[in-house]
Amino acid sequence: MTETRPALQVAMVGHAFMGAAHSQAWRVAPRFFDLPLAPAMHVVVGRDAGRAQDAAERLGWAESATDWREVVARDDVDLVDICTPGHTHAEIAIAALTAGKHVLCEKPLANTVAEAEEMAAAAERSAADGVRAMVGFTYRRVPAVALARRLVQEGRIGQVRQVRAVYLQDWIADPEAPLSWRLDKELAGSGALGDIGAHAVDLAQFVTGDRLVEVSGHLETFVKERPVAAGDTAGTLGGGGASGERGPVTVDDAALFLARFAGGAIGTFEATRFATGRKNALRLEVNGSQGSLAFDFEDMNVLELFDATEPDETAGFRRILVTEPGHPYVSAWWPAGHGLGYEHGFTHQVVDLVEAIAAGTDPHPTFADGLQVQRVLAAVEQSSSTRTWQEIPA
């Protein structure tokens, strides 16, 4: 069949864990959704020529390259997808936007507030010329999460009063697990706080439609040094072997903080990579004046709803299987009851981004949204070091 839709030539920088997830999304989205543009997986960029070529063949990219600057400057690239460690985000994203390329950047947006401010400013300037930028908080695109937001907007749980958001993993609970870039502050910016806590922050703000304005936090590093990894472990979650050397862990292992929302609600947040037995437990509970919502990513096709207006004799949490065609994103997939998985959030991210680009509107979350989350993370770090409440700039 002849392709009649305008092409969207995509370049992806980085091809490890997130690169594989993004590649799946670019491959699948145009085959299940009727997109206004036709994404083409044009070129993947990696530091090593051999591994980049292997990634291109394995993940479905037409070609590979090792110099992202040359790729960003190419006339045959329309969008740059950034899947690299956080310390590289600002330079790549700003260069791409300046070159007139749309940008999708993995979270957290940057390693520092200053970098995130530069990125948000570049995105704002580029938007005037029709160039769009989005940060990749993919859990927004889980159908159960999108449904939760819809129910809050419809007033189904009344006024939001209290939020509990946690993200629990255990992949570095073993003190002999080797160092990776995620445990190096220079590369990752922060540990559990930025890696997974950023998701909890974005999820809470997305579902409630409200933003955090004040936090009081505590960070803890349980294991101060680890074996140095043998070989390249970039992008891995505790994978790879260890050498005989040891090196310092320079990020937090766990983060906890209290928060206040602009609308008056209060919240508690926790992010840890030491919750033994928890693999990817991103959980959110929102309590309102007329009901509650609860979500756990380890049971990602389910949303729990409590309606406080029902009689006490029959009231209880209702288990909603979010697989009906009327639920967000679901109609493009399988018959009712056939659940979706982790990878589908990335596909929905591509769908929303491509549709926004075609419509000439800003995709969400914007770089400004990513900057706001970065300010929350920085405030938690500052609070932990000073033992004081910290306000978050608007």
C-alpha positions in Angstrom: 0.0 0.0 0.0 1.3 3.4 -0.9 2.0 5.7 2.1 0.1 9.0 1.7 0.7 10.6 5.1 3.6 13.0 5.6 6.7 11.3 7.0 8.2 12.0 10.4 11.9 11.0 10.2 13.0 10.0 13.7 16.6 9.8 15.1 17.1 8.2 18.5 20.2 8.9 20.7 20.9 6.0 23.0 19.8 2.4 22.6 20.0 0.6 25.9 17.0 0.0 28.2 15.0 3.1 27.3 16.2 3.0 23.7 14.7 -0.5 23.4 11.4 0.6 24.9 11.2 3.7 22.7 12.1 1.7 19.6 9.2 -0.7 20.3 6.9 2.3 20.5 8.0 3.8 17.2 7.6 0.4 15.5 4.2 -0.3 16.9 2.3 3.0 17.1 1.6 3.5 13.4 0.4 0.0 13.1 -2.3 0.1 15.7 -3.2 3.8 15.7 -4.4 5.9 12.7 -1.7 8.6 13.0 -1.7 11.9 11.0 2.0 11.5 10.3 4.0 8.4 9.3 7.0 7.9 11.8 10.1 6.4 10.1 12.8 4.9 12.3 15.6 6.6 10.4 18.8 6.5 12.5 19.9 5.3 16.0 23.0 6.9 17.6 25.4 5.2 20.0 28.9 5.7 21.3 30.3 2.5 19.8 29.9 1.9 16.1 29.6 -1.9 16.4 27.0 -1.8 19.2 25.0 1.0 17.4 24.9 -1.1 14.3 23.7 -4.2 16.2 21.1 -2.1 17.9 19.9 -0.7 14.5 19.4 -4.2 13.2 17.9 -5.6 16.4 15.5 -2.7 17.1 14.5 -1.8 13.6 16.3 1.4 12.7 17.3 2.0 9.1 20.9 3.0 9.9 23.2 3.8 12.8 25.7 6.6 13.7 28.1 7.5 16.5 28.0 11.4 16.3 24.7 12.8 17.6 25.8 16.3 16.5 26.0 15.3 12.9 22.7 13.5 13.1 21.0 16.5 14.7 22.3 18.7 11.8 20.9 16.4 9.1 18.1 17.7 6.9 16.5 14.3 6.7 15.8 14.2 10.5 12.6 15.7 11.8 12.6 14.5 15.5 15.3 13.6 18.0 14.4 11.1 20.7 16.8 11.3 23.6 17.3 8.1 25.6 20.7 8.8 27.2 21.8 9.5 30.8 20.6 12.7 32.4 23.9 14.6 32.2 23.6 14.7 28.3 20.0 15.7 28.0 20.4 19.5 28.0 23.2 19.7 25.3 21.4 17.3 22.9 17.9 18.7 23.4 19.0 22.4 23.0 21.1 21.6 19.9 18.2 19.7 18.4 15.6 22.4 19.1 18.0 25.0 17.7 18.3 23.0 14.6 14.5 23.0 14.2 13.9 19.4 15.3 11.1 18.2 17.5 12.4 16.6 20.7 11.2 13.7 22.9 13.4 13.6 26.0 13.4 10.9 28.7 12.8 11.9 32.3 13.9 13.5 34.5 14.3 16.4 32.1 17.9 17.2 33.3 20.3 16.7 36.2 19.9 20.3 37.6 17.3 23.0 37.7 19.6 25.3 35.7 19.9 22.8 32.9 16.1 22.2 32.9 15.5 26.0 32.8 17.7 26.3 29.7 15.9 23.4 28.1 12.5 24.9 28.9 13.5 28.3 27.5 14.8 26.7 24.3 11.5 24.8 23.9 9.5 27.9 24.4 11.6 29.8 21.8 11.2 26.9 19.3 7.5 26.5 19.8 7.1 29.9 18.1 8.4 28.3 15.0 6.2 25.2 15.3 8.9 23.0 16.8 7.6 20.8 19.7 9.2 19.3 22.8 8.0 16.7 25.2 9.4 15.0 28.3 8.8 11.2 28.7 6.7 10.6 31.8 5.2 7.5 30.2 3.1 6.3 33.2 0.7 9.1 32.4 -0.2 6.9 29.4 -1.3 3.8 31.3 -5.0 3.6 30.6 -5.9 3.1 34.3 -3.9 6.3 35.2 -5.6 8.3 32.4 -8.9 7.1 33.7 -8.1 8.1 37.2 -7.3 11.7 36.0 -10.6 11.7 34.1 -12.6 10.7 37.2 -10.9 13.4 39.3 -11.7 16.0 36.7 -15.3 14.8 36.6 -15.5 15.3 40.4 -16.2 11.6 41.1 -14.1 11.8 44.4 -14.9 15.4 45.3 -12.3 17.7 46.6 -8.8 16.1 46.8 -7.6 16.1 50.3 -4.7 13.7 50.6 -2.3 11.9 48.2 0.0 8.9 48.8 2.5 8.2 46.1 5.3 5.6 46.3 7.7 3.9 43.8 9.3 0.8 45.2 12.0 -1.3 43.5 14.7 -3.7 44.8 17.3 -4.0 42.1 20.2 -2.7 44.1 19.2 -4.1 47.5 22.2 -6.5 47.3 25.2 -4.5 48.6 27.4 -6.3 46.1 25.5 -5.3 43.1 28.0 -3.4 40.8 28.1 0.3 40.2 26.4 1.7 37.1 25.8 5.2 35.8 22.6 5.4 37.8 24.6 5.4 41.0 26.9 8.3 39.9 25.5 11.7 40.7 27.6 13.3 37.9 25.8 11.2 35.3 22.4 10.6 36.9 21.8 13.7 38.9 20.3 11.8 41.8 19.4 8.3 42.8 16.0 6.9 43.6 14.7 10.5 43.9 15.2 11.4 40.3 15.1 8.0 38.7 11.8 6.8 40.1 10.6 9.5 42.5 10.2 11.9 39.5 7.6 9.5 38.2 5.7 9.5 41.5 5.7 13.3 41.5 4.5 13.6 37.9 1.8 10.9 38.4 0.4 12.7 41.5 0.3 16.0 39.8 -1.1 14.6 36.6 -4.0 12.7 38.3 -4.9 15.5 40.7 -4.5 18.3 38.2 -2.6 20.2 40.9 1.0 21.0 41.5 3.3 20.7 44.6 4.2 24.0 46.2 6.1 22.9 49.4 8.1 19.9 50.5 10.0 18.5 53.5 12.2 15.6 52.6 14.9 13.1 53.7 17.4 11.2 51.5 19.4 8.2 52.6 22.2 6.2 51.1 22.4 2.7 52.7 25.3 1.3 50.8 28.2 3.8 50.5 30.4 1.9 48.1 30.0 -1.0 45.7 32.1 -3.1 43.3 33.1 -1.3 40.1 31.3 -2.8 37.1 33.2 -4.9 34.7 32.4 -3.6 31.2 29.8 -1.2 30.1 26.6 -1.2 32.2 25.0 2.0 30.9 21.3 1.6 30.9 21.2 -1.6 32.9 19.3 -2.1 36.1 21.8 -3.9 38.3 23.0 -6.0 35.3 26.6 -6.8 34.3 29.5 -8.3 36.3 31.7 -6.8 38.9 35.5 -6.2 39.0 37.7 -6.4 42.0 37.7 -2.7 42.6 35.2 -0.7 44.7 33.9 2.8 44.2 31.6 5.3 46.0 27.9 5.5 45.6 27.2 9.2 45.2 23.4 9.2 45.0 20.5 8.5 47.3 19.2 4.9 47.7 15.9 6.1 49.2 13.9 9.3 49.4 10.9 10.3 51.5 9.1 13.6 51.7 5.9 15.3 52.8 4.3 17.8 50.4 1.6 20.4 50.1 -0.4 21.0 46.9 -1.5 24.4 45.6 -5.1 23.5 46.2 -4.6 22.7 49.8 -4.2 18.9 49.7 -1.3 17.2 51.5 0.8 14.3 50.2 3.4 11.7 51.2 6.0 10.5 48.7 8.5 7.6 48.9 11.0 6.3 46.3 13.4 3.5 47.1 15.4 0.9 45.2 15.8 -1.1 48.5 12.2 -2.4 48.9 13.1 -6.1 48.8 10.4 -8.1 46.9 9.0 -5.0 45.1 10.0 -5.0 41.4 8.1 -2.0 39.9 5.5 -1.0 42.5 4.5 2.5 41.4 1.4 3.2 43.6 -0.9 6.1 43.9 -3.9 6.7 46.3 -5.9 9.8 46.1 -8.4 10.5 48.9 -11.2 13.0 48.3 -14.2 14.4 50.1 -16.5 12.0 48.2 -14.3 9.0 47.5 -10.9 7.6 46.7 -8.9 6.2 43.9 -6.0 3.7 44.1 -3.6 2.4 41.5 -0.6 0.0 41.6 1.5 -0.5 38.4 2.2 -4.1 39.4 -1.5 -4.6 38.7 -1.5 -2.0 35.9 -4.8 -2.9 34.2 -6.8 -2.2 37.4 -8.1 1.0 39.0 -9.8 0.9 42.4 -12.6 3.4 43.1 -14.4 4.0 46.4 -17.6 6.1 46.2 -18.3 7.6 49.6 -21.8 8.6 48.6 -23.0 5.0 48.6 -24.8 3.5 51.6 -22.4 2.2 54.3 -24.0 -1.3 54.0 -22.8 -1.7 50.4 -19.9 0.8 50.1 -16.5 -0.6 49.3 -13.6 -0.2 46.8 -14.7 -1.2 43.3 -12.2 -3.0 41.1 -12.4 -1.6 37.6 -10.7 -3.6 34.9 -9.5 -0.9 32.6 -9.7 -2.8 29.3 -13.0 -1.5 27.8 -13.0 0.3 24.4 -14.3 3.4 26.2 -11.3 3.6 28.4 -8.3 5.9 27.3 -6.2 4.4 24.5 -7.8 0.9 24.8 -9.9 0.9 21.7 -6.9 0.5 19.4 -5.8 -2.8 21.1 -7.5 -6.0 22.1 -11.0 -7.3 23.0 -12.2 -6.3 26.5 -10.4 -8.1 29.3 -7.1 -8.6 27.4 -4.7 -6.5 29.4 -1.9 -4.2 28.3 1.7 -4.2 29.4 4.7 -1.9 30.3 5.5 -1.2 26.7 2.1 0.2 25.8 2.7 3.4 27.7 5.6 4.2 25.4 3.4 3.5 22.4 0.7 5.9 23.7 3.4 8.5 24.2 4.4 8.3 20.6 0.7 8.6 19.6 0.2 11.7 21.7 3.4 13.3 20.5 2.8 12.7 16.8 -0.8 13.9 17.0 0.3 17.1 18.8 3.0 17.8 16.2 0.5 17.3 13.3 -2.0 19.6 15.1 0.6 22.3 15.8 0.0 22.1 19.6 2.3 21.6 22.5 2.4 17.9 23.6 2.2 17.2 27.3 4.1 16.9 29.5 6.0 19.9 28.1 9.6 20.9 29.0 8.0 23.4 31.3 6.3 20.5 33.1 9.6 18.7 33.3 11.2 21.8 34.8 8.5 22.0 37.5 9.3 18.4 38.5 13.0 19.2 38.5 12.3 22.0 40.9 10.4 19.6 43.2 13.4 17.2 43.2 15.8 20.0 43.9 13.6 21.2 46.8 13.5 17.7 48.3 17.3 17.5 48.2 17.7 21.0 49.7 15.2 20.1 52.4 17.1 16.9 53.3 20.4 18.8 53.7 18.9 21.7 55.7 16.1 19.9 57.6 13.7 22.6 56.6 10.6 23.0 54.5 11.3 24.2 51.0 8.9 26.2 48.7 8.8 25.3 45.1 8.9 28.3 42.7 5.9 28.6 40.4 
